[in-house]
Amino acid sequence: MAFLYQIVPDGSPIQYWTLGDTPLIVGSGDFAEAYVEDETLSGSHFLITRERDDFIIVDLQSSNGTWVNDRQVLAHRDDASQIA
């Protein structure tokens, strides 16, 4: 099972969401399945979906962009077998 964690600057997790077969919209809007109160996030900031053993993150035309490992991405695929 995989999870998406929201962490604070010291690295401590403050909330998490289970990543499964259903796409997860992350953002600061009331309708986001993963609501994060953060003025730098768009209402629907990015989407995480699963394709077999991979997770795919897709920017939803956010104002500030979506970043993975210090790189701005429009979309990024990550192998689920590498996620503990």
Secondary structure, DSSP 8 states (H G I E B T S, - for coil): -EEEEEE-TTS-EEEEEEE-SS-EEEESSTT-SEE---TTS-TT-EEEEEETTEEEEEE-S-SS-EEETTEEESEEEEEGGG--
